[in-house]
Amino acid sequence: MKPEWWPGEEHEAFTEWAVSNGVDTNNVTPARFPGRGLGMMATQKINKGDAVLRVPTKLMIIADSIPTTFTKQFPEDIAVQALLAAYLTHGDAEDLSKWELWRKSWPSRQVFADSMPILWPTVLGGPKWPPSNDKNEDVVDLNKPGFFPPSISGRWNSLNPGPKTRKYELDHQNILPKQVQLLSKAWFDVVAVYPETEWDTFSYHWLIVNTRSFYWIGLGQEAPEDPNDAMGLVPFADYFNHADVARDVKFDENEYVFCATKDYEEGDEVYMNYGSHPNDTLLAEYGFFLDVNEADSVYLDDIVFRDIHTPEQQEDLWLNQYYGNYQVTPHGPCYRTEVAACLSYMKEEDWRNHVLEGMTHGLDEDRSEVTLKRWILAYATEAQATIIALQTAIDNDTTVQAHRQKAETLLRRWEQIRNLCENAAKTVST
């Protein structure tokens, strides 16, 4: 009789393949956890610092392992993620056969359709796929209200964003538009070479690479300008689920090694950290979010720039490197946000002296607190308005009811955001 945690025949077969090909599992095994699905389980006590998994790099799927006869068909600027997805879709069947048991262990496309916002229906705010042959046609209708959080969608339901005079790199913001841009370019790059490409198959492989890759650069290679091009698929390591724990991985030309960052008892789930990400990022990139996440946050950029909207004020922020990425965690606003709040009422010369020299002339802590709290509660108002609209849609709109589980996931996330903002506002008022 199989134990309750038994992962299934396909995962047992893949584990046997992995071990026979040199993967050292070091006292972990894939297992099913009630309510959480597949993960990695400790088969005996593991101490912090112990190597729990060693994978020969020759088993990885990386750009360097793809035959040049395949890669040279594509433009030089094709993203590594797109190239790997193209290889999984159109690579030589004999070359790909060595990973057959691994691929059978991967989640189905339906799992992605259920969990990944990039595949969610337009009625919730998702994109319209596949991309049209008209590259100027928007995949996402930015004029249509949606139910995704602003960090994912870049859209608001209850407020108009303030103007921005500068373009800047957004941290954990506008995630879906970025994903759409990447996937759309990948699609056009691949169909230009393989016109018969099926959208469902290619997008499935693109999401496999997106959700199951680990950081990788080859021996002697410099880290690419885009960190998303430093990726590779590591067999067996993709069983690890995410938790807010420290990370301890290392690799060289021979092996990829994962070490325990805490002690585990036999039967415990062993986690790895995918990175310090807010819940909106986890939802958009991996299809889940955490009930408790110390890295969770929201961003007030669009709200801040409603108050700080003159070209002169925004130029001051830009020149002093305080332009955008105004983060709020459950513990309160970041220092960048506090600096911006001062500029909303201080004379510009006083503000510059405050930022550059630490001078306090013109600084009014009470006014700063009022401004910060107002900004944060504006986000809470957006959350409450969306919660009401989403709950109404779940109760009355049959098109939304057809996707109830996804809608309820968004509802739960918006309730988190509202609570985060309300808690952060309380830290300001004290």
KESE-812571 format. One line per field, with one value per residue (C-alpha): chain; x, y, z. Coordinates in Angstrom, 3 decimals. Example, Ala and Ser with C-alpha at 12.3 -4.5 7.8 and 13.67 -1.06 7.14 Angstrom:
2
c <- (A  A)
x <- (12.300  13.670)
y <- (-4.500  -1.060)
z <- (7.800  7.140)
//
This chain:
430
c <- (A  A  A  A  A  A  A  A  A  A  A  A  A  A  A  A  A  A  A  A  A  A  A  A  A  A  A  A  A  A  A  A  A  A  A  A  A  A  A  A  A  A  A  A  A  A  A  A  A  A  A  A  A  A  A  A  A  A  A  A  A  A  A  A  A  A  A  A  A  A  A  A  A  A  A  A  A  A  A  A  A  A  A  A  A  A  A  A  A  A  A  A  A  A  A  A  A  A  A  A  A  A  A  A  A  A  A  A  A  A  A  A  A  A  A  A  A  A  A  A  A  A  A  A  A  A  A  A  A  A  A  A  A  A  A  A  A  A  A  A  A  A  A  A  A  A  A  A  A  A  A  A  A  A  A  A  A  A  A  A  A  A  A  A  A  A  A  A  A  A  A  A  A  A  A  A  A  A  A  A  A  A  A  A  A  A  A  A  A  A  A  A  A  A  A  A  A  A  A  A  A  A  A  A  A  A  A  A  A  A  A  A  A  A  A  A  A  A  A  A  A  A  A  A  A  A  A  A  A  A  A  A  A  A  A  A  A  A  A  A  A  A  A  A  A  A  A  A  A  A  A  A  A  A  A  A  A  A  A  A  A  A  A  A  A  A  A  A  A  A  A  A  A  A  A  A  A  A  A  A  A  A  A  A  A  A  A  A  A  A  A  A  A  A  A  A  A  A  A  A  A  A  A  A  A  A  A  A  A  A  A  A  A  A  A  A  A  A  A  A  A  A  A  A  A  A  A  A  A  A  A  A  A  A  A  A  A  A  A  A  A  A  A  A  A  A  A  A  A  A  A  A  A  A  A  A  A  A  A  A  A  A  A  A  A  A  A  A  A  A  A  A  A  A  A  A  A  A  A  A  A  A  A  A  A  A  A  A  A  A  A  A  A  A  A  A  A  A  A  A  A  A  A  A  A  A  A  A  A  A  A  A  A  A  A  A  A  A  A  A  A  A  A  A  A  A  A  A  A  A)
x <- (0.000  1.368  1.898  -0.431  2.311  3.076  3.391  2.174  3.588  4.945  6.867  8.180  9.394  11.059  12.761  14.215  15.471  17.017  18.865  20.090  21.473  23.498  21.054  21.911  18.645  20.326  17.328  14.532  11.813  8.844  5.650  2.055  1.061  -2.644  -4.015  -0.695  -0.071  3.393  6.509  9.777  9.727  12.555  13.017  15.056  16.396  18.212  20.462  20.882  23.643  23.313  23.289  19.809  20.073  22.908  22.070  24.661  24.613  24.717  21.071  19.922  18.061  20.019  20.677  24.156  22.683  20.556  22.139  23.424  21.553  18.396  19.419  20.811  17.314  16.239  17.159  20.144  17.974  15.635  15.212  16.655  13.209  11.735  14.576  14.125  10.358  10.917  13.295  10.793  8.157  10.116  13.378  14.417  12.287  15.284  17.275  14.344  13.595  16.182  14.011  10.737  10.121  10.933  8.518  5.769  6.149  5.436  2.044  -0.469  -1.388  -4.746  -2.922  -1.401  -4.759  -6.259  -3.478  -1.630  -3.258  -1.588  -3.980  -7.043  -10.117  -10.582  -13.650  -11.247  -8.692  -6.613  -5.050  -6.660  -4.595  -3.056  -1.473  -2.935  -0.861  -1.307  1.514  -0.015  -3.166  -3.185  -3.436  -4.753  -7.468  -6.092  -9.300  -11.406  -11.647  -10.300  -9.961  -6.198  -4.242  -2.492  0.981  -0.031  -2.188  -0.931  -4.597  -6.822  -10.578  -11.391  -8.760  -6.921  -3.132  -0.949  1.242  4.848  7.455  10.147  10.395  12.012  12.526  9.535  10.159  7.444  4.986  3.196  3.978  1.308  2.100  5.760  4.813  2.543  5.339  7.812  5.440  4.177  7.720  8.611  5.564  6.353  10.029  9.047  6.166  8.426  10.537  7.821  4.524  2.681  3.375  0.362  -0.345  -1.388  1.746  4.218  2.649  2.625  6.366  7.011  5.236  7.109  10.372  9.008  7.902  10.462  13.817  16.740  19.510  22.245  25.255  27.838  31.512  33.360  30.177  29.332  25.964  23.623  22.214  18.733  18.759  15.865  18.409  20.351  18.072  18.058  15.799  17.187  15.638  14.202  14.856  11.528  9.739  10.791  7.972  8.556  8.676  10.055  13.335  16.958  18.447  21.536  22.308  25.557  26.620  29.621  30.262  29.668  26.698  23.898  23.658  20.801  21.473  19.053  18.683  17.062  16.672  14.016  12.540  11.571  8.286  8.662  8.268  11.628  11.393  13.521  13.143  12.234  13.284  12.042  8.851  5.581  2.455  1.382  4.652  4.268  0.709  1.614  4.877  4.185  0.419  0.223  0.684  1.386  -0.970  1.971  4.703  7.204  8.149  4.601  4.090  2.137  3.355  2.011  3.660  0.430  -1.044  2.060  2.309  -1.209  0.194  3.730  2.817  4.675  7.654  9.877  8.946  9.380  12.711  13.873  12.898  14.655  17.904  18.091  17.273  13.927  11.730  9.165  9.022  7.238  6.788  4.478  4.748  2.575  5.186  4.741  6.035  9.624  12.049  11.634  7.931  8.677  11.051  8.378  5.830  8.098  8.286  4.483  4.489  8.083  9.654  11.881  15.063  14.224  13.495  16.825  18.664  16.800  17.639  21.243  22.315  19.868  18.569  15.105  13.979  10.444  10.077  6.739  6.433  2.697  2.095  4.287  2.279  -1.035  0.217  1.566  -1.602  -3.750  -1.728  -1.873  -5.594  -6.219  -4.887  -7.104  -10.080  -9.152  -9.001  -12.406  -14.014  -12.625  -13.675  -17.259  -17.232  -15.669  -18.058  -20.989  -19.694  -19.254  -22.841  -24.530  -22.381  -22.593  -19.408  -17.491  -19.281  -17.881  -14.445  -15.433  -12.240  -10.033  -12.324  -12.257  -8.459  -8.419  -10.929  -8.664  -5.670  -7.558  -8.575  -4.886  -4.040  -6.742  -5.479  -1.872  -2.758  -4.843  -2.044  0.563  -1.571  -1.720  2.089  2.169  -0.389  1.626)
y <- (0.000  3.393  6.027  9.017  11.307  9.157  11.566  9.215  6.841  9.498  11.172  7.861  6.967  10.363  10.028  6.673  8.252  11.176  8.962  6.639  9.694  10.996  13.225  12.990  13.577  13.620  12.643  14.456  13.073  14.472  14.154  15.309  17.596  17.931  21.207  22.227  19.683  18.490  19.520  18.171  16.126  15.309  11.542  11.968  14.743  17.466  20.019  23.604  23.798  20.196  19.677  18.336  18.084  17.823  17.844  17.273  20.274  17.945  17.101  20.724  22.302  25.475  27.603  26.089  22.581  23.442  22.460  25.450  24.156  24.991  28.269  29.870  29.917  32.663  36.351  37.191  39.137  36.251  35.915  32.819  32.015  32.138  30.012  27.334  27.303  27.035  24.102  22.271  22.867  22.211  20.546  17.211  14.499  12.217  14.970  15.763  12.116  11.937  14.330  12.525  11.246  14.676  16.376  13.934  15.139  18.769  20.362  20.423  23.515  23.466  23.966  27.133  28.247  27.888  29.624  32.115  35.546  35.835  33.086  34.323  35.528  39.088  39.462  39.472  41.669  39.040  39.348  38.356  35.499  34.553  37.789  39.160  39.314  43.057  43.786  47.189  45.635  45.626  42.220  43.904  46.565  49.184  51.199  48.368  48.060  44.845  43.117  42.576  44.601  47.667  46.177  43.371  45.215  48.808  49.926  51.507  51.313  54.108  56.773  58.460  58.153  61.222  62.217  61.056  63.154  60.468  56.816  54.621  50.976  49.766  47.389  44.713  46.884  46.620  42.921  41.719  44.252  43.214  39.539  40.212  42.062  39.211  36.425  38.297  38.900  35.276  34.156  36.317  35.245  31.577  31.647  33.512  30.325  27.735  29.120  25.950  26.541  25.877  28.672  26.403  24.264  27.127  29.264  26.180  25.669  29.403  29.218  26.036  27.905  31.002  29.166  26.364  27.918  28.700  31.249  29.986  31.350  29.102  28.841  32.003  33.785  37.237  37.843  39.160  42.653  41.155  38.695  36.870  35.649  33.879  30.895  27.147  24.231  21.991  18.516  17.483  20.913  22.122  20.112  22.680  25.010  28.586  29.908  33.046  31.400  32.184  30.937  28.759  27.522  27.253  25.898  25.349  23.607  20.203  20.439  22.573  22.283  23.176  23.402  23.522  26.972  25.614  22.345  19.887  16.823  13.683  14.279  18.082  19.917  21.312  24.738  26.999  30.743  31.911  35.424  38.196  39.038  40.788  38.672  40.374  39.234  35.703  35.542  36.908  35.014  31.712  31.435  31.542  33.925  33.518  34.046  35.517  37.211  39.552  40.807  41.788  45.380  47.759  50.789  54.338  55.837  56.732  58.179  60.163  61.763  63.159  65.475  65.872  66.601  69.703  69.196  71.073  68.828  65.667  66.897  67.397  63.823  62.548  64.459  63.322  59.680  59.570  59.231  56.411  52.998  54.269  51.086  50.404  47.257  46.208  47.963  51.310  53.373  53.212  56.104  57.077  57.629  59.724  61.903  62.391  63.352  66.183  67.564  67.758  70.762  72.001  74.735  73.095  74.732  73.637  70.114  69.886  71.108  68.520  65.662  66.649  68.223  66.871  70.380  70.594  74.095  73.809  70.194  69.503  65.945  66.295  67.353  64.496  62.005  63.387  63.141  59.617  58.392  59.996  58.308  54.904  55.131  56.099  52.653  51.123  52.902  51.385  47.981  48.379  49.613  46.650  44.201  45.469  45.366  41.919  40.476  41.943  40.354  36.990  37.168  38.465  38.186  34.762  35.356  35.954  33.080  30.786  31.641  31.753  30.202  32.742  35.605  34.445  34.274  37.930  38.781  37.214  39.129  42.442  41.804  41.279  44.580  46.458  45.039  45.826  49.454  49.860  48.422  50.590  53.702  52.914  52.837  56.344  57.727  56.484)
z <- (0.000  -1.012  1.713  1.851  0.579  -2.512  -5.466  -8.216  -10.803  -13.156  -10.331  -9.020  -12.521  -12.915  -9.504  -10.533  -13.790  -11.907  -9.429  -12.192  -14.026  -11.108  -9.199  -5.505  -3.634  -0.193  1.928  0.079  -2.147  -4.059  -2.026  -1.895  0.949  1.845  0.512  -1.060  -3.788  -4.755  -2.906  -1.541  1.674  4.086  4.380  7.574  9.778  7.840  9.485  8.384  5.802  4.625  0.867  0.130  -3.660  -6.183  -9.892  -12.634  -14.945  -17.960  -17.168  -17.257  -20.169  -20.935  -23.997  -24.411  -24.582  -27.627  -30.973  -32.931  -35.974  -34.024  -32.395  -35.561  -37.073  -34.673  -34.377  -32.198  -29.771  -29.009  -25.242  -23.579  -22.218  -25.725  -27.101  -24.439  -25.025  -28.778  -28.264  -26.064  -28.755  -31.945  -30.920  -32.383  -30.775  -30.293  -28.554  -26.250  -25.457  -22.663  -20.639  -21.395  -17.853  -16.424  -18.806  -17.847  -14.242  -15.176  -14.447  -17.274  -19.229  -17.441  -14.137  -15.590  -17.012  -13.534  -11.609  -13.845  -14.396  -17.815  -19.011  -17.131  -19.046  -20.232  -17.985  -15.016  -16.796  -18.541  -22.023  -25.303  -26.714  -29.055  -30.271  -33.478  -36.637  -36.266  -33.830  -33.077  -31.647  -27.855  -26.218  -23.071  -23.298  -20.912  -21.159  -19.780  -15.986  -14.552  -11.236  -11.107  -8.513  -9.981  -9.435  -11.791  -14.314  -14.175  -14.000  -11.358  -10.859  -8.406  -9.062  -11.893  -11.719  -11.612  -14.573  -14.898  -16.665  -16.613  -17.574  -14.955  -14.066  -12.095  -9.194  -9.016  -10.983  -14.350  -14.237  -16.656  -19.419  -19.183  -19.395  -22.356  -24.150  -23.541  -24.525  -27.589  -28.872  -28.156  -30.124  -33.147  -33.096  -33.143  -35.645  -38.067  -38.157  -37.465  -38.837  -37.824  -34.113  -31.901  -29.440  -26.571  -26.877  -27.158  -24.428  -22.172  -22.655  -22.186  -18.820  -17.879  -18.377  -16.616  -13.476  -13.160  -14.072  -11.792  -12.119  -14.411  -16.264  -17.869  -17.006  -18.037  -19.064  -17.767  -16.166  -18.886  -18.722  -18.404  -15.474  -17.149  -19.714  -16.970  -16.603  -16.932  -16.076  -13.319  -13.165  -9.788  -8.253  -9.602  -6.897  -4.299  -3.282  -2.201  1.339  2.940  3.952  3.204  -0.051  -0.323  -3.828  -5.714  -9.063  -11.282  -14.572  -12.958  -10.611  -9.186  -5.390  -3.033  0.713  3.633  5.202  8.380  10.268  9.070  10.717  8.828  6.994  6.868  3.579  2.467  0.847  -1.290  -1.711  -5.222  -4.239  -1.953  -3.828  -2.950  -3.256  -6.493  -8.077  -6.760  -8.130  -11.562  -12.027  -10.249  -9.820  -6.011  -3.102  0.596  3.526  5.449  3.434  5.076  1.599  0.655  -0.456  -2.676  -4.618  -4.415  -7.498  -9.318  -6.117  -5.168  -8.605  -8.277  -5.586  -6.909  -10.488  -11.626  -13.946  -11.473  -8.532  -10.566  -11.879  -8.279  -7.465  -10.580  -10.042  -6.416  -7.292  -5.499  -8.562  -8.272  -6.631  -3.525  -1.559  1.372  3.485  6.442  8.590  6.864  3.926  2.724  3.111  -0.560  0.087  3.173  1.146  -1.528  1.120  2.271  -1.261  -1.436  0.923  1.380  -0.719  -3.275  -1.936  1.611  0.361  -1.463  1.634  3.679  1.296  0.622  3.901  6.468  7.249  8.801  7.858  6.478  7.605  9.334  10.596  11.211  7.603  6.386  8.436  7.147  3.554  3.949  5.596  2.886  0.140  1.795  2.507  -1.125  -2.008  0.700  -0.901  -4.260  -2.588  -0.953  -4.176  -6.102  -3.395  -3.642  -7.452  -7.537  -4.952  -6.869  -10.082  -8.369  -7.094  -10.262  -13.407  -15.039  -17.063  -13.822  -12.078  -14.769  -13.321  -9.658  -8.277  -10.053  -8.997  -5.385  -5.525  -6.604  -3.890  -1.273  -2.607  -2.555  1.067  1.855  0.152  2.053  5.362  4.435  3.716  6.868  9.019  7.310  7.861  11.571  11.774  10.267  12.699  15.659)
//
